[in-house]
Amino acid sequence: MALKNKPLSNKLQTNKNIEPMIETRKAMSEDKYEDIIKAINHLKNAGKEINKSSVAKQAKCSRTTLYKYPEIVEQIEGIVSQKTKKQANKATTPDETKEQRRDRIKRQYNRIKELERELNLAMLQLVQMENLEREVKKKQELIERQKGIIDKQDAEIIKLKALVPKKDIKEQAKNRVADITLKTIKK
């Protein structure tokens, strides 16, 4: 099956239709490029971390979009590399003298010892509190048992009172008082 060749005029017509689309894409691409540059500058000025993800997020594009602009990727990687070098130099460059470092270490050592003493004291207090809690619990249990015994005795007293007529109790009490009075008089 042979392909039919389109007339040349149609091809020219098609290219004319695509040209505005191409121009629009170029303009959009230039705008995105500017957005990415602005994002990098914004992050620098704000003192925020600069990496591909943070730039893409700030520019509201994907990381893949960044790779369409190799010079931008190189710039970002350069910034990240510089930051890494600065951090490495900072870690290896002593800002304090040996004497200052010894003093700082001594203070930290003393602080650690002080914290260890406080921790030991707190642990001792915790053990004492746990012992006191056990004692309190035992005493509460003892009190509950004694309450139970008292309740039983009260119930027995009520039963006994019900068995003994009230008059007899009063008479017995009077007789006892009279006996005691007589004994005291005789002496």
C-alpha atoms as an extended CHARMM CRD file, in Angstrom:
* protein
*
       187  EXT
         1         1  MET       CA              0.0000000000        0.0000000000        0.0000000000  PROA      1               0.0000000000
         2         2  ALA       CA              1.5470000000        3.2270000000       -1.0760000000  PROA      2               0.0000000000
         3         3  LEU       CA              1.2560000000        6.3000000000        1.0360000000  PROA      3               0.0000000000
         4         4  LYS       CA             -0.3290000000        9.2170000000       -0.5960000000  PROA      4               0.0000000000
         5         5  ASN       CA              1.7550000000       12.3110000000       -0.5210000000  PROA      5               0.0000000000
         6         6  LYS       CA             -0.0340000000       15.3360000000        0.6910000000  PROA      6               0.0000000000
         7         7  PRO       CA              0.1810000000       18.3500000000       -1.5020000000  PROA      7               0.0000000000
         8         8  LEU       CA              2.9420000000       20.7560000000       -0.5200000000  PROA      8               0.0000000000
         9         9  SER       CA              0.5040000000       23.5440000000        0.1880000000  PROA      9               0.0000000000
        10        10  ASN       CA             -1.1420000000       21.5030000000        2.9890000000  PROA      10              0.0000000000
        11        11  LYS       CA              2.2490000000       20.9570000000        4.6510000000  PROA      11              0.0000000000
        12        12  LEU       CA              2.9380000000       24.6770000000        4.6060000000  PROA      12              0.0000000000
        13        13  GLN       CA             -0.5160000000       25.3160000000        5.9890000000  PROA      13              0.0000000000
        14        14  THR       CA              0.0720000000       22.8380000000        8.8380000000  PROA      14              0.0000000000
        15        15  ASN       CA              3.3830000000       24.4940000000        9.7310000000  PROA      15              0.0000000000
        16        16  LYS       CA              1.6640000000       27.8560000000        9.8340000000  PROA      16              0.0000000000
        17        17  ASN       CA             -0.8960000000       26.4380000000       12.3230000000  PROA      17              0.0000000000
        18        18  ILE       CA              1.8480000000       24.9900000000       14.5570000000  PROA      18              0.0000000000
        19        19  GLU       CA              4.0080000000       28.0980000000       14.6820000000  PROA      19              0.0000000000
        20        20  PRO       CA              1.7270000000       29.9920000000       17.1320000000  PROA      20              0.0000000000
        21        21  MET       CA              1.6390000000       26.9230000000       19.3620000000  PROA      21              0.0000000000
        22        22  ILE       CA              5.4200000000       26.7120000000       19.3050000000  PROA      22              0.0000000000
        23        23  GLU       CA              5.7100000000       30.3840000000       20.1510000000  PROA      23              0.0000000000
        24        24  THR       CA              3.2780000000       29.9620000000       23.0330000000  PROA      24              0.0000000000
        25        25  ARG       CA              5.2990000000       27.0120000000       24.3910000000  PROA      25              0.0000000000
        26        26  LYS       CA              8.5050000000       29.0070000000       24.1220000000  PROA      26              0.0000000000
        27        27  ALA       CA              6.9220000000       31.8880000000       26.0310000000  PROA      27              0.0000000000
        28        28  MET       CA              5.6290000000       29.4990000000       28.6970000000  PROA      28              0.0000000000
        29        29  SER       CA              9.0600000000       27.9130000000       28.9410000000  PROA      29              0.0000000000
        30        30  GLU       CA             10.6900000000       31.3270000000       29.3680000000  PROA      30              0.0000000000
        31        31  ASP       CA              8.1590000000       32.2080000000       32.0610000000  PROA      31              0.0000000000
        32        32  LYS       CA              8.8740000000       28.9560000000       33.8930000000  PROA      32              0.0000000000
        33        33  TYR       CA             12.6140000000       29.6310000000       33.6510000000  PROA      33              0.0000000000
        34        34  GLU       CA             12.0700000000       33.0340000000       35.2500000000  PROA      34              0.0000000000
        35        35  ASP       CA              9.8720000000       31.4630000000       37.9430000000  PROA      35              0.0000000000
        36        36  ILE       CA             12.6460000000       29.0100000000       38.7990000000  PROA      36              0.0000000000
        37        37  ILE       CA             15.2690000000       31.7700000000       39.0060000000  PROA      37              0.0000000000
        38        38  LYS       CA             12.9290000000       33.8060000000       41.2350000000  PROA      38              0.0000000000
        39        39  ALA       CA             12.3880000000       30.7360000000       43.4350000000  PROA      39              0.0000000000
        40        40  ILE       CA             16.1470000000       30.2610000000       43.8960000000  PROA      40              0.0000000000
        41        41  ASN       CA             16.5870000000       33.9350000000       44.7780000000  PROA      41              0.0000000000
        42        42  HSD       CA             13.6480000000       33.8340000000       47.1810000000  PROA      42              0.0000000000
        43        43  LEU       CA             15.0590000000       30.7840000000       48.9700000000  PROA      43              0.0000000000
        44        44  LYS       CA             18.4970000000       32.4260000000       49.1950000000  PROA      44              0.0000000000
        45        45  ASN       CA             17.0590000000       35.6550000000       50.6150000000  PROA      45              0.0000000000
        46        46  ALA       CA             14.8690000000       33.7780000000       53.0690000000  PROA      46              0.0000000000
        47        47  GLY       CA             17.8540000000       31.7270000000       54.2400000000  PROA      47              0.0000000000
        48        48  LYS       CA             16.0250000000       28.5150000000       53.4610000000  PROA      48              0.0000000000
        49        49  GLU       CA             17.5560000000       25.2890000000       52.2590000000  PROA      49              0.0000000000
        50        50  ILE       CA             18.2150000000       25.2150000000       48.5380000000  PROA      50              0.0000000000
        51        51  ASN       CA             17.9770000000       21.8960000000       46.7280000000  PROA      51              0.0000000000
        52        52  LYS       CA             16.0950000000       20.6020000000       43.7060000000  PROA      52              0.0000000000
        53        53  SER       CA             13.0020000000       19.7130000000       45.7070000000  PROA      53              0.0000000000
        54        54  SER       CA             12.7640000000       23.0460000000       47.5190000000  PROA      54              0.0000000000
        55        55  VAL       CA             13.3230000000       25.0150000000       44.2930000000  PROA      55              0.0000000000
        56        56  ALA       CA             10.7210000000       22.9700000000       42.4150000000  PROA      56              0.0000000000
        57        57  LYS       CA              8.2290000000       23.4440000000       45.2200000000  PROA      57              0.0000000000
        58        58  GLN       CA              8.8280000000       27.1930000000       45.4030000000  PROA      58              0.0000000000
        59        59  ALA       CA              8.6020000000       27.5420000000       41.5870000000  PROA      59              0.0000000000
        60        60  LYS       CA              5.4630000000       25.3720000000       41.5520000000  PROA      60              0.0000000000
        61        61  CYS       CA              6.8670000000       22.9110000000       39.0570000000  PROA      61              0.0000000000
        62        62  SER       CA              8.1510000000       19.3580000000       39.0830000000  PROA      62              0.0000000000
        63        63  ARG       CA             11.7660000000       18.3420000000       39.5720000000  PROA      63              0.0000000000
        64        64  THR       CA             11.6090000000       16.9600000000       36.0350000000  PROA      64              0.0000000000
        65        65  THR       CA             10.9240000000       20.4710000000       34.7680000000  PROA      65              0.0000000000
        66        66  LEU       CA             14.1580000000       21.6290000000       36.3950000000  PROA      66              0.0000000000
        67        67  TYR       CA             16.1210000000       19.1440000000       34.3040000000  PROA      67              0.0000000000
        68        68  LYS       CA             14.9050000000       20.9030000000       31.1470000000  PROA      68              0.0000000000
        69        69  TYR       CA             17.2720000000       23.6930000000       32.1980000000  PROA      69              0.0000000000
        70        70  PRO       CA             20.7080000000       22.1100000000       32.7630000000  PROA      70              0.0000000000
        71        71  GLU       CA             22.2730000000       25.4390000000       33.7470000000  PROA      71              0.0000000000
        72        72  ILE       CA             19.7470000000       25.7710000000       36.5920000000  PROA      72              0.0000000000
        73        73  VAL       CA             20.4410000000       22.2270000000       37.7940000000  PROA      73              0.0000000000
        74        74  GLU       CA             24.1700000000       23.0250000000       37.7600000000  PROA      74              0.0000000000
        75        75  GLN       CA             23.5300000000       26.2210000000       39.7230000000  PROA      75              0.0000000000
        76        76  ILE       CA             21.4890000000       24.3520000000       42.3610000000  PROA      76              0.0000000000
        77        77  GLU       CA             24.1030000000       21.6030000000       42.6390000000  PROA      77              0.0000000000
        78        78  GLY       CA             26.7950000000       24.2830000000       43.0040000000  PROA      78              0.0000000000
        79        79  ILE       CA             24.8980000000       25.8970000000       45.8730000000  PROA      79              0.0000000000
        80        80  VAL       CA             24.4150000000       22.5320000000       47.5820000000  PROA      80              0.0000000000
        81        81  SER       CA             28.1170000000       21.7180000000       47.0590000000  PROA      81              0.0000000000
        82        82  GLN       CA             29.2270000000       25.0740000000       48.5300000000  PROA      82              0.0000000000
        83        83  LYS       CA             26.9980000000       24.5680000000       51.5560000000  PROA      83              0.0000000000
        84        84  THR       CA             28.4160000000       21.0800000000       52.1090000000  PROA      84              0.0000000000
        85        85  LYS       CA             31.9880000000       22.4250000000       51.8920000000  PROA      85              0.0000000000
        86        86  LYS       CA             31.2000000000       25.2150000000       54.3710000000  PROA      86              0.0000000000
        87        87  GLN       CA             29.7390000000       22.7160000000       56.8140000000  PROA      87              0.0000000000
        88        88  ALA       CA             32.7890000000       20.4510000000       56.4570000000  PROA      88              0.0000000000
        89        89  ASN       CA             35.1670000000       23.4100000000       57.0220000000  PROA      89              0.0000000000
        90        90  LYS       CA             33.1490000000       24.5870000000       59.9980000000  PROA      90              0.0000000000
        91        91  ALA       CA             33.3930000000       21.1600000000       61.5940000000  PROA      91              0.0000000000
        92        92  THR       CA             37.1730000000       20.9890000000       61.1520000000  PROA      92              0.0000000000
        93        93  THR       CA             38.0500000000       24.6060000000       61.9370000000  PROA      93              0.0000000000
        94        94  PRO       CA             38.4310000000       25.0880000000       65.7000000000  PROA      94              0.0000000000
        95        95  ASP       CA             36.7420000000       28.2760000000       66.8720000000  PROA      95              0.0000000000
        96        96  GLU       CA             37.9000000000       27.8060000000       70.4420000000  PROA      96              0.0000000000
        97        97  THR       CA             41.3060000000       27.2980000000       71.9660000000  PROA      97              0.0000000000
        98        98  LYS       CA             42.3570000000       24.0550000000       73.6080000000  PROA      98              0.0000000000
        99        99  GLU       CA             41.9820000000       25.6710000000       77.0190000000  PROA      99              0.0000000000
       100       100  GLN       CA             38.4690000000       26.8780000000       76.2080000000  PROA      100             0.0000000000
       101       101  ARG       CA             37.5890000000       23.4250000000       74.9160000000  PROA      101             0.0000000000
       102       102  ARG       CA             39.0070000000       21.8210000000       78.1030000000  PROA      102             0.0000000000
       103       103  ASP       CA             36.9700000000       24.2410000000       80.2320000000  PROA      103             0.0000000000
       104       104  ARG       CA             33.8240000000       23.5300000000       78.2420000000  PROA      104             0.0000000000
       105       105  ILE       CA             34.3750000000       19.7760000000       78.5160000000  PROA      105             0.0000000000
       106       106  LYS       CA             35.0410000000       20.1080000000       82.2580000000  PROA      106             0.0000000000
       107       107  ARG       CA             31.8040000000       22.0940000000       82.7110000000  PROA      107             0.0000000000
       108       108  GLN       CA             29.9000000000       19.5020000000       80.7050000000  PROA      108             0.0000000000
       109       109  TYR       CA             31.4920000000       16.6880000000       82.7380000000  PROA      109             0.0000000000
       110       110  ASN       CA             30.5440000000       18.4220000000       86.0020000000  PROA      110             0.0000000000
       111       111  ARG       CA             27.0230000000       18.9890000000       84.7260000000  PROA      111             0.0000000000
       112       112  ILE       CA             26.7350000000       15.3160000000       83.7920000000  PROA      112             0.0000000000
       113       113  LYS       CA             27.8830000000       14.3140000000       87.2950000000  PROA      113             0.0000000000
       114       114  GLU       CA             25.3740000000       16.7220000000       88.8310000000  PROA      114             0.0000000000
       115       115  LEU       CA             22.5830000000       15.2970000000       86.6680000000  PROA      115             0.0000000000
       116       116  GLU       CA             23.6140000000       11.7540000000       87.6230000000  PROA      116             0.0000000000
       117       117  ARG       CA             23.3960000000       12.6950000000       91.3330000000  PROA      117             0.0000000000
       118       118  GLU       CA             19.9640000000       14.2410000000       90.7660000000  PROA      118             0.0000000000
       119       119  LEU       CA             18.8680000000       11.1320000000       88.8770000000  PROA      119             0.0000000000
       120       120  ASN       CA             20.0800000000        8.8380000000       91.6910000000  PROA      120             0.0000000000
       121       121  LEU       CA             18.2790000000       10.9960000000       94.2500000000  PROA      121             0.0000000000
       122       122  ALA       CA             15.0930000000       10.9390000000       92.1670000000  PROA      122             0.0000000000
       123       123  MET       CA             15.3290000000        7.1550000000       91.8080000000  PROA      123             0.0000000000
       124       124  LEU       CA             15.7790000000        6.7870000000       95.5790000000  PROA      124             0.0000000000
       125       125  GLN       CA             12.7580000000        9.0220000000       96.1850000000  PROA      125             0.0000000000
       126       126  LEU       CA             10.7770000000        6.9650000000       93.7040000000  PROA      126             0.0000000000
       127       127  VAL       CA             11.6150000000        3.7510000000       95.5660000000  PROA      127             0.0000000000
       128       128  GLN       CA             10.6440000000        5.3860000000       98.8570000000  PROA      128             0.0000000000
       129       129  MET       CA              7.3500000000        6.5480000000       97.3740000000  PROA      129             0.0000000000
       130       130  GLU       CA              6.6250000000        3.0550000000       96.0700000000  PROA      130             0.0000000000
       131       131  ASN       CA              7.3070000000        1.6310000000       99.5630000000  PROA      131             0.0000000000
       132       132  LEU       CA              5.0210000000        4.2410000000      101.1200000000  PROA      132             0.0000000000
       133       133  GLU       CA              2.3070000000        3.4170000000       98.5880000000  PROA      133             0.0000000000
       134       134  ARG       CA              2.5560000000       -0.2760000000       99.5310000000  PROA      134             0.0000000000
       135       135  GLU       CA              2.3230000000        0.6140000000      103.2460000000  PROA      135             0.0000000000
       136       136  VAL       CA             -0.6790000000        2.8520000000      102.6390000000  PROA      136             0.0000000000
       137       137  LYS       CA             -2.3620000000        0.0840000000      100.6590000000  PROA      137             0.0000000000
       138       138  LYS       CA             -1.7470000000       -2.4300000000      103.4860000000  PROA      138             0.0000000000
       139       139  LYS       CA             -3.1430000000        0.0120000000      106.0650000000  PROA      139             0.0000000000
       140       140  GLN       CA             -6.2000000000        0.6490000000      103.8840000000  PROA      140             0.0000000000
       141       141  GLU       CA             -6.7720000000       -3.1030000000      103.6330000000  PROA      141             0.0000000000
       142       142  LEU       CA             -6.3970000000       -3.4150000000      107.4330000000  PROA      142             0.0000000000
       143       143  ILE       CA             -8.8720000000       -0.5800000000      107.9580000000  PROA      143             0.0000000000
       144       144  GLU       CA            -11.3440000000       -2.2620000000      105.6030000000  PROA      144             0.0000000000
       145       145  ARG       CA            -11.0090000000       -5.5500000000      107.5300000000  PROA      145             0.0000000000
       146       146  GLN       CA            -11.4930000000       -3.7360000000      110.8430000000  PROA      146             0.0000000000
       147       147  LYS       CA            -14.5550000000       -1.9790000000      109.4580000000  PROA      147             0.0000000000
       148       148  GLY       CA            -15.9160000000       -5.3810000000      108.5140000000  PROA      148             0.0000000000
       149       149  ILE       CA            -15.2880000000       -6.6980000000      112.0350000000  PROA      149             0.0000000000
       150       150  ILE       CA            -16.9170000000       -3.6200000000      113.5830000000  PROA      150             0.0000000000
       151       151  ASP       CA            -19.9260000000       -4.0030000000      111.2810000000  PROA      151             0.0000000000
       152       152  LYS       CA            -20.2950000000       -7.6500000000      112.3680000000  PROA      152             0.0000000000
       153       153  GLN       CA            -20.0270000000       -6.6780000000      116.0510000000  PROA      153             0.0000000000
       154       154  ASP       CA            -22.6010000000       -3.9380000000      115.5780000000  PROA      154             0.0000000000
       155       155  ALA       CA            -24.9250000000       -6.4540000000      113.9550000000  PROA      155             0.0000000000
       156       156  GLU       CA            -24.4510000000       -8.8500000000      116.9210000000  PROA      156             0.0000000000
       157       157  ILE       CA            -25.1210000000       -6.0750000000      119.4400000000  PROA      157             0.0000000000
       158       158  ILE       CA            -28.3340000000       -5.2090000000      117.6210000000  PROA      158             0.0000000000
       159       159  LYS       CA            -29.3930000000       -8.8770000000      117.7490000000  PROA      159             0.0000000000
       160       160  LEU       CA            -28.5810000000       -9.0930000000      121.4540000000  PROA      160             0.0000000000
       161       161  LYS       CA            -30.4850000000       -5.9260000000      122.2200000000  PROA      161             0.0000000000
       162       162  ALA       CA            -33.4580000000       -7.3750000000      120.4330000000  PROA      162             0.0000000000
       163       163  LEU       CA            -33.3120000000      -10.4830000000      122.6470000000  PROA      163             0.0000000000
       164       164  VAL       CA            -33.1020000000       -8.6420000000      125.9850000000  PROA      164             0.0000000000
       165       165  PRO       CA            -36.2000000000       -6.6980000000      127.0360000000  PROA      165             0.0000000000
       166       166  LYS       CA            -35.5570000000       -3.0380000000      127.6600000000  PROA      166             0.0000000000
       167       167  LYS       CA            -37.0430000000       -3.0440000000      131.1600000000  PROA      167             0.0000000000
       168       168  ASP       CA            -34.6690000000       -5.7810000000      132.2850000000  PROA      168             0.0000000000
       169       169  ILE       CA            -31.6810000000       -3.7900000000      131.1230000000  PROA      169             0.0000000000
       170       170  LYS       CA            -32.8420000000       -0.7260000000      132.9920000000  PROA      170             0.0000000000
       171       171  GLU       CA            -33.5460000000       -2.7280000000      136.1410000000  PROA      171             0.0000000000
       172       172  GLN       CA            -30.1950000000       -4.4680000000      135.9540000000  PROA      172             0.0000000000
       173       173  ALA       CA            -28.4780000000       -1.1310000000      135.5820000000  PROA      173             0.0000000000
       174       174  LYS       CA            -30.3570000000        0.2730000000      138.6000000000  PROA      174             0.0000000000
       175       175  ASN       CA            -29.5310000000       -2.7990000000      140.6530000000  PROA      175             0.0000000000
       176       176  ARG       CA            -25.8800000000       -2.5180000000      139.7930000000  PROA      176             0.0000000000
       177       177  VAL       CA            -25.8210000000        1.1610000000      140.7210000000  PROA      177             0.0000000000
       178       178  ALA       CA            -27.5320000000        0.3070000000      143.9980000000  PROA      178             0.0000000000
       179       179  ASP       CA            -25.0410000000       -2.5020000000      144.7150000000  PROA      179             0.0000000000
       180       180  ILE       CA            -22.1150000000       -0.2500000000      143.9950000000  PROA      180             0.0000000000
       181       181  THR       CA            -23.5950000000        2.4640000000      146.1960000000  PROA      181             0.0000000000
       182       182  LEU       CA            -24.1180000000        0.0330000000      149.0870000000  PROA      182             0.0000000000
       183       183  LYS       CA            -20.5910000000       -1.2650000000      148.8160000000  PROA      183             0.0000000000
       184       184  THR       CA            -19.2130000000        2.2610000000      148.8900000000  PROA      184             0.0000000000
       185       185  ILE       CA            -21.3280000000        3.1600000000      151.9290000000  PROA      185             0.0000000000
       186       186  LYS       CA            -20.2190000000        0.0980000000      153.8460000000  PROA      186             0.0000000000
       187       187  LYS       CA            -16.6310000000        0.9540000000      153.3950000000  PROA      187             0.0000000000
